[in-house]
Amino acid sequence: MNITIRKALKADCSRLLELVHGLALFEKAPEEVTVTLEEFEEAGFGENPVWNSFVAEINGRVEGFALYYTRFSTWKGCRMYLEDFYVDETLRGQGVGTLLFEATIREAQEKKFNGISWQVLDWNEPAISFYKKYNARFEGEWINVSLSKEQLSASGFSQIVHD
């Protein structure tokens, strides 16, 4: 098997989005992927790119990726946020994930980030075991909170009572 780990190119976006859909299916939330290919390309390769990615190319086809961006913590400074880390299920257990993850770690080191953070579902035991090999710290006390595009555009936010 010929594995190449490299930075993603705009030409990879269609395949990356296919893999994102595979990840969402694995995470039991396929309906949650609403980004269009155009939005995805613009966010990664447009005038103001907000994400970067490493891809694992195997025999000429992208089969995995690690997509990340820079976030700023008022407590820790600049850190990398690993948004998605995925390898096609047919290729898991063959070292592809290790190569991608370690390329991501090297990138964080080279950019002098003060750390990397990410999320893992509490039922994803293979991923949890993988991260434990790196002595990752698991933080169970934080609750994820979000507003959707629909919620952001809903009327009534100006009527919220401030204490």
C-alpha positions as CSV (number, residue, x, y, z in Angstrom):
1,M,0.0,0.0,0.0
2,N,1.4,3.4,-1.1
3,I,0.4,6.0,1.5
4,T,1.2,9.7,1.0
5,I,0.3,12.3,3.7
6,R,0.1,15.8,2.2
7,K,-1.7,19.1,2.6
8,A,-5.2,19.1,1.0
9,L,-5.7,20.9,-2.3
10,K,-8.8,22.5,-3.6
11,A,-9.1,19.7,-6.1
12,D,-9.5,17.3,-3.0
13,C,-12.6,19.1,-1.7
14,S,-15.2,16.9,-3.5
15,R,-13.6,13.8,-2.1
16,L,-13.1,15.4,1.4
17,L,-16.8,16.2,1.5
18,E,-17.6,12.5,0.6
19,L,-15.5,11.5,3.5
20,V,-17.2,14.1,5.8
21,H,-20.5,12.4,4.8
22,G,-18.9,9.0,5.7
23,L,-17.9,10.4,9.1
24,A,-21.4,11.8,9.7
25,L,-22.9,8.4,8.9
26,F,-20.4,6.7,11.3
27,E,-21.4,9.2,14.0
28,K,-25.1,8.5,13.4
29,A,-25.9,12.0,12.2
30,P,-25.8,12.0,8.4
31,E,-28.6,14.7,8.3
32,E,-26.3,17.2,10.1
33,V,-24.0,17.8,7.1
34,T,-25.5,20.8,5.4
35,V,-22.4,22.5,4.0
36,T,-22.3,22.8,0.2
37,L,-19.2,22.0,-1.9
38,E,-19.0,25.6,-2.8
39,E,-19.0,26.7,0.9
40,F,-16.5,24.0,1.7
41,E,-14.1,25.1,-1.0
42,E,-14.5,28.8,-0.2
43,A,-13.8,28.2,3.5
44,G,-10.7,26.3,2.7
45,F,-9.3,27.9,-0.4
46,G,-11.1,31.2,-0.9
47,E,-10.0,34.7,-0.1
48,N,-10.0,34.2,3.6
49,P,-9.4,30.5,4.3
50,V,-10.4,29.3,7.8
51,W,-9.4,25.6,7.7
52,N,-6.5,23.5,6.7
53,S,-6.2,19.8,6.2
54,F,-3.9,16.9,5.8
55,V,-5.0,14.1,3.5
56,A,-4.0,10.5,3.3
57,E,-3.7,9.5,-0.3
58,I,-3.5,5.8,-0.9
59,N,-2.8,4.5,-4.3
60,G,-3.8,7.9,-5.8
61,R,-7.1,8.3,-3.9
62,V,-7.8,10.3,-0.8
63,E,-9.0,7.9,1.9
64,G,-8.6,9.9,5.1
65,F,-8.1,13.4,6.4
66,A,-7.4,15.6,9.4
67,L,-9.1,19.0,9.1
68,Y,-8.1,21.7,11.6
69,Y,-8.1,25.4,12.2
70,T,-6.5,27.9,14.6
71,R,-8.5,28.9,17.7
72,F,-7.5,31.3,20.4
73,S,-8.0,30.5,24.1
74,T,-7.9,33.4,26.5
75,W,-6.3,30.9,29.0
76,K,-3.9,29.1,26.7
77,G,-3.2,31.3,23.7
78,C,-3.2,30.0,20.1
79,R,-4.1,26.3,19.8
80,M,-5.0,24.0,17.0
81,Y,-8.6,22.7,16.9
82,L,-8.9,19.3,15.1
83,E,-12.4,19.6,13.7
84,D,-12.5,16.2,11.9
85,F,-10.2,13.2,11.8
86,Y,-11.3,10.3,9.7
87,V,-10.0,7.3,7.8
88,D,-12.3,5.2,5.5
89,E,-13.4,2.3,7.6
90,T,-11.9,-0.2,5.1
91,L,-8.4,1.1,5.8
92,R,-8.5,1.4,9.6
93,G,-6.0,-0.4,11.6
94,Q,-3.3,-0.1,9.0
95,G,-1.4,2.9,10.3
96,V,-3.1,5.5,8.2
97,G,-4.7,7.3,11.2
98,T,-1.3,7.3,13.0
99,L,0.4,9.0,10.0
100,L,-2.3,11.6,9.7
101,F,-2.4,12.3,13.5
102,E,1.3,12.6,13.7
103,A,1.5,15.0,10.7
104,T,-1.1,17.1,12.6
105,I,1.0,17.1,15.8
106,R,4.1,18.1,13.8
107,E,2.1,21.0,12.2
108,A,1.1,22.2,15.7
109,Q,4.7,22.0,16.8
110,E,6.0,23.9,13.8
111,K,3.4,26.6,14.2
112,K,4.3,26.8,17.9
113,F,0.7,26.2,19.0
114,N,0.2,25.8,22.7
115,G,-1.7,22.6,22.2
116,I,-4.4,20.7,20.2
117,S,-8.0,20.2,21.2
118,W,-10.8,18.1,19.7
119,Q,-13.9,16.1,20.5
120,V,-14.6,12.4,20.5
121,L,-17.9,10.8,21.0
122,D,-18.1,8.9,24.4
123,W,-19.2,5.7,22.6
124,N,-16.3,5.7,20.1
125,E,-14.1,3.3,22.0
126,P,-11.6,2.7,19.1
127,A,-10.9,6.4,18.8
128,I,-10.7,6.8,22.6
129,S,-8.2,4.0,22.7
130,F,-6.2,5.6,19.9
131,Y,-6.0,9.0,21.7
132,K,-5.0,7.3,24.9
133,K,-1.8,6.1,23.2
134,Y,-0.8,9.8,23.0
135,N,-1.7,10.4,26.7
136,A,-4.5,12.8,25.6
137,R,-6.5,14.4,28.4
138,F,-10.2,13.7,28.4
139,E,-12.3,16.6,29.8
140,G,-15.7,15.3,30.8
141,E,-17.1,18.4,32.6
142,W,-17.7,20.6,29.6
143,I,-21.0,20.6,27.7
144,N,-21.2,21.4,24.0
145,V,-23.4,24.4,23.1
146,S,-24.3,25.8,19.7
147,L,-26.7,27.9,17.6
148,S,-27.6,26.7,14.1
149,K,-27.8,28.9,11.0
150,E,-31.6,28.8,11.4
151,Q,-31.4,29.9,15.0
152,L,-29.0,32.7,14.2
153,S,-31.4,34.1,11.6
154,A,-34.5,33.7,13.8
155,S,-36.1,36.9,14.8
156,G,-36.4,37.8,18.5
157,F,-32.8,38.0,19.5
158,S,-33.1,41.7,20.0
159,Q,-35.8,41.0,22.5
160,I,-33.7,38.8,24.8
161,V,-33.7,40.2,28.3
162,H,-30.3,41.0,29.7
163,D,-29.7,40.7,33.4
